[in-house]
Amino acid sequence: MSGDAGRPDLPDLPDGPDNSQEALDKRRLAEETRNERKVWYFLGYFLFGIHVVAFVMIYAVTHAPNK
């Protein structure tokens, strides 16, 4: 019994990877988008961390015992 019975004919696809210029451009754009998103997340966490440190330092200075 064949597993292809009743299936519509599928278009012939090349066996190897698609190396056309359009496919390469799509992959490059997708990778660039992922990298850009990572940079923005890194920048956001970095700036948030700087503010947390600054607020802790302000709190420490304003609540230090006076001599």
C-alpha positions in Angstrom: 0.0 0.0 0.0 1.5 3.3 -1.1 1.5 6.4 1.3 1.1 8.8 -1.7 -2.4 7.6 -2.6 -4.9 10.4 -2.7 -2.4 13.2 -2.3 -2.3 16.0 -4.8 0.8 16.2 -6.9 3.5 18.3 -5.1 5.6 20.7 -7.2 9.2 19.5 -7.9 11.5 21.1 -5.4 15.2 21.1 -5.6 17.0 18.8 -3.2 19.6 21.3 -2.2 19.3 24.5 -0.2 17.8 27.5 -2.0 20.8 29.8 -2.8 19.0 32.3 -5.0 19.7 36.0 -4.3 16.1 36.5 -3.0 16.4 33.7 -0.5 19.8 35.0 0.7 18.4 38.5 1.1 15.4 37.2 3.1 17.7 35.2 5.4 20.1 38.2 5.8 17.1 40.5 6.6 15.7 38.0 9.2 19.1 37.7 10.8 19.6 41.5 10.9 16.2 41.9 12.5 17.0 39.4 15.2 20.4 41.0 15.9 18.8 44.5 16.0 16.2 43.3 18.5 19.0 41.8 20.7 20.8 45.2 20.6 17.7 47.0 21.7 17.0 44.5 24.5 20.7 44.9 25.7 20.4 48.7 25.6 17.1 48.6 27.5 18.5 46.4 30.3 21.7 48.4 30.4 19.9 51.7 30.9 17.5 50.2 33.4 20.5 48.8 35.4 22.2 52.2 35.4 19.1 53.8 36.8 18.7 51.2 39.5 22.4 51.8 40.6 21.9 55.5 40.5 18.7 55.4 42.7 20.5 53.1 45.2 23.4 55.5 45.4 21.1 58.5 45.8 19.2 56.6 48.6 22.5 55.7 50.3 23.8 59.3 50.2 20.6 60.8 51.4 20.2 58.3 54.3 23.8 58.3 55.4 24.3 59.3 59.1 25.4 62.9 59.5 28.7 63.5 61.4 
